[in-house]
Amino acid sequence: MKAVRVFLLLSLVLVVGLPVSALDDPKVAHAKYDELAAKVNGGDLNIDWQALRLAARVGEVYGDYDPYDSAKRAQASFEKGDYEGTLKIARETERHNVADGEAHVAAWSCLKQLGRQPEADKEWSILQALLQSILKSGDGKSAKTAWFVVGLREEFLILGAALQAQTKEQHSVKQNGHYYSRIVVTDNSGKDAVLWFNIDTDIEMGTRAGEGHPVY
């Protein structure tokens, strides 16, 4: 699937990682997700998108659904030119988590191909809201100004959909009590850059599940 070039202004609002004690109980988080997701599905995009993303992650809204597998199936279907089939998979993923950016990219791409512009515009609006909620959390140039993400797939979303950058190296780093993903990327001009993502949420969720710290 072709990467989507998203032109967004990056604000310099700084974010600090959430202390692990600040994460909600999964049931509380799921309830918060349900409330915010209902607003989005009802057409209200004037919500706290970071809160929605965090609630989806902590509330484990996917359940037994595998978003990685659905993304692979969507990719294969799109490459075959089966836009209706890809859209069906994307919609299925969105029903499990309306904050799944990759699903909105897939849905937007398919709706454009199918000539369903009004629906594509809605997907585009949601996608931009999700991306901006990440990009406005910092500038990604250092640990202090790292972008706050709630999972590895959000890193993929920023690197691919927003920046169209190729990953060269990826490492997990701990500094001042917080965890980061430090990624060396190559942009379209062939220049290398180092980008930082705050991954405290992913670390804590892995710890809660007894998985320890993820290795990048």
N, C-alpha and C positions, 0 to 999 in steps of 0.2 A: 504494500500500500504506500502510495506516495506520502512523504512527510508533509505536514501542513505548516506553511510559514505564517506565523502569527506575529504581527507587528504590535508590540506592547511597550509602553513606557515603563521602565523599571524605577520605582521609587526607592528611596534610601531609608525606608522605615526599618529599624533594626528589630530583631527578634531574639529573645533568649529562649533556650530550650525549656520545655516544661519539666519541672521536677517530677520524678516518678510518682510521688505521692499525690500529684495534682490530677492524675488520670482517674476518670470515673470508674465506678464499678461497671462491668459490661452491660448489665441490665439497664442501669441508668443511662449509659451512653446510647444503647439501642433505642431507648425511649426518646432521647434527644434527637437521634437520627430520624426516627419516624415522624416527629413533629416538623423538622426542617424539610425532610424529603417531601412531605405532603404539600408544603408550600411551593416547592419547586415544581412538583407535578401539577399543581394548580395554576402555574404560570407566574408565581411570585418569585422573582430572581433577586429581590432586595433583601437578602438574608446574609448571615455570617457564614461565608463559604468555608473558612478555616474550621469553624465549629462543626459544620456538616462533615467535612473530610475526617476530622479527628473522631467524631462520634461514630462514623462508619467503621473506622479502623478499630477503635476500642470496643465498640459494640459487636464486632465480628459479624457484620450484617450479611456477609456472603454465606455463612453457614457451611454446608458441605459443597457449595458451588465453587468450582475452580476457575477463577478469572484468567489464569495463565493459559489453561487449556482452551477456554473460549476465545481468547485473543489469537491463539494459534489457528483455531478453526476458522475464525473470521478472516485472518490473513490469507489462508489457503483458498477460501471461498472467493475473496475479492480478486485474487490473482487469476482465478478462472473466469472472471467476469460475471460471477453469480451475485449481482448486487442485491437482489431480493433475499437471497439466502444469507448473505453477510449482514444485511440489515436486521434480519430475524435474530441472528446471534447477538448483535449489538443491543437490540431492544431487550433481549433476555437478560443480558448482563446489567443493563440499566435498571431493570426491575429489581435486581438484587441489590444494586448500589448505584444510586443516581449520581454519586460523586465519582464514578469511574470515568476518568478522562479519556482513556483509550477507547472505551465503548462509544463515547460521543464523537471522537475523531472518526471512527469507523462508520457510525450512523450518518454523520455529516457528509462524508465522502460518497457514500452510497446514494443518499438522497440527491446530491448534486448530479451524480451520474444518471439517476432516474428522472431528473427534471422536476423534482418536487421541491421547488425553491422555498416556499413558505415554511415547510417542515425543516429544511436544511438550515434556514435562518435561525430557527429556535435552537437547534443543536449547536450552532455556531455561538449563540449568545451564552448558552450554558458552558460551553467549552472555554470561552474567553473568561467567564467569571471564575471558573476553576483555576485556570492558568494565572490570572491576575492575583488570586488569593495566595498563590505560592510566590510569585515574582515580587509582590509588594512586601514580602516579609524580610527582604534583605537585598543584597546585590550579588551574592554568591561568590564574592572575591576573596573572602577570608572566613576563618572560623567564627569571628565576631559578627560578621554580616552574612552568615550562611542562610540559604533558603531553607525554610522549615517545611519538611515533608513528613507524611505519616506512613510511608512505605516505599519500597524499592520501585514499584511501578510508577510512582509520581516522579521519581528521578528520571526514569525512561521517558516519561511524558514531556518533561521540560527539555531534556537533551534532544529528543527527536522532534516533537511537534513545535516547540517554541524556538529552539536554537539551531536545529538541524546540525548538531555536532556529532562527531564520531568519537567514541570512547577509546582511549589508548591504555590508560591505567586507572585502577580503582582500588582504594584502600580505606579501611576504617581507622579512625583516629579518635583518641580520647584527649580532651583538653579542658581543664578547669571544671571537671565534673560533668561534662557533656560529651556526647558522641557525635561524630561527623563522618560523612562519606566524602573523601577527598578524591576528586576525579580529574585526570588529565585528559583533555579533549582536543580534537583538531577541528577547526571551523572550515567553512566553505572555501576560504582563501588559503587554506593549508597551514595556518598559524596555530600553534599550540596555546592552550590556556588551562589554568587550574581553577576548578569550580568546587564550591563547598556546599554540602547539604547537611542540615541538622537532622539526625536520625534517632534522637532520644526516644521517640514514641515507638519506633520499630524495635529498639533494644529492649525497652520495658515490656513490650508485648511478647517478645521472644522469651524474656525472663519469666514472665507470668506463665507461659506455656511450658516452661522447663527446658527450653531449647538453648539457653545460654546466649552468648553474643554472636550475631551473625558474622560470617567471614566474607569479605568482599574481595 
